Amino acid sequence: DIPQEGSVVACDFYNAGGLMSLSDEDLVKILTDELLPSAVTKFADAKLVDSWVGKYPGVVSWFSPGSFDKRPPLEGAGTDVLPNIKCAGDWVRMGEREHGAKGLCQERAYVSGFEAANSLLKSTCEEEFQPHEVLPVREDEAQFKMGMELN
């Protein structure tokens, strides 16, 4: 019996209340037959080996334009107030460690987790530790900068 080889593909649908009533099979079919091949044509030739669907109604935080300043900071109440309380997630303000887009995204949540862990260790460890390196975001490409200026 030769194990199947392939790639793992994950897809999240945000604000997807209209999809909740679909069966898992229907969601996978829409994704594999329509959405993925329309984004990358080679997906049309892919063979699905396994799938898993998780549905979590109402779990996405809702923020409105202008709410960034009201989000909690990564440092929580502050290192001098509660040194062992840190916040992580795409919804926190990271101060001088701000990374990439200020919107809500998985990459931001991932990076803020490393930053929160580094901050926690820095403020509570009595011995030296090696912080996890967070790579800086590359500079925006010229066409993106131009689009931002036009809008």
N, C-alpha and C positions, 0 to 999 in steps of 0.2 A: 504494500500500500504506500504509494508515493504521496507525501504531503503536498497540498496545494500551495503555490506561491502567488504572491501578488502584493498589492498595496492596500493600506488602510485609508479610507476616505471618511472624514467626519463632516457633517453639515448641521448647522444650527439655523433655525428659523425664528427670528425675533418678531414679536407682535403678531403671532401666528394663530390667533384664536380661531380663525376660519379653518385651519387645518386639523384642529383637535378632534373633530368628529370623524375624520378619515381613519380607515384601518391602517395598521402598521404596514401591511402589504401594499396598500394603495400609495402611502407616502413613499415607500421605497421605489415603487414603480414610477411615480412621477419624477423622483430624483434621478433614477438611472436611465429612464427612457426619454425624459424631456430636459430637465434642468442641467444636469452635468454635460450631456452631449451638446447642448446649445452654448455652453461656456467653453468647453474643450472638445472638439470633434472626435478625438481619439477615444473618448469615453463611450462612444456608440459601440465600439468593438469590445468593451470590457465585459468580462463574465463575472457575475456576482456569485461569490462563494458563501458568504455569510452576511447577516445584517442584524442590527439591533436598533430599536427605536425607543427613546425615552421621551415622555411627554410630561411637562411640568407647567401646568397652567398658572398664570399669575406670578411667576417667580422673577420676571425681569423688572428691575427698578425703573421707575419713570422719572426722568429729569426733564426739565424744560429749559429752553434757551435762557441764559443768564443765571442759571442755578449753580454754576461752577464754584463761586465764592462761598456758597452755603454748604458745600460738601465737607465732610470731616477730613482733617489733615491726617497724613500717614502717621505722624507722631502722637495722635490721640490728644490727650490733654497737655502733652509736653513732657520732655524727658526729665525735667526737674519736678514735675507734679506726680505723674504716674509712669515711671521709667519702663515698667513691664507691660504697658498697654500700647499696642500698635494697631493700626488699621490697614487692611489690604483689600484690594479689589479695584475694578475699573472706575469706581465711583469716588475714590479718595483723591485729595490734593496731595501731591508729592513734594511740594516746595521746590528747593533747588535741585532735587532729583527728578523733576518732571521729565517724562520720557514719552516721546512720540505725540500722538494725537491726544487731545484732552477729552475726547468723546468716550463713549462706553464701548470697550472692545476686549476680547480675550487676551490679546497681547499685553495690553495695559494692566489687566488683572494679574497676569503671570509675572510681569516685571515688578509690580508693586509688592507681590509676595516675597520676592527676593529682597527688595529694598526694606520691607518691614522686618524680615528675619535679620538682615544685616544690622538694622537699627536696634533691634531687641538685643542682639548679642553685644553690640557696642556699648549699650547702656547698662547691661546687667552682668556681663562676664568680667570676672576679676583677672583673668589671664588673657593674653593676646589671642586673637582668633584671626583666621584668614577670611575676610568677607567674600561673598560670592560676587564675581565680577559681572557687572551689567554693561553690555556693549552699548555704546552710544548709537543713536539713530543716525543714519546717514543723511546728508544734506538732501533736500528736495531736488528733484530733477528740474531742468529748465522749463519744460513744457508745463509742469505742475505749478511752478512759481508764476509763469505767465498767466495761466488760468485763474489763479488766485487774485492776481492784479486786475484782471478783467472783471471779476465778479466783485 
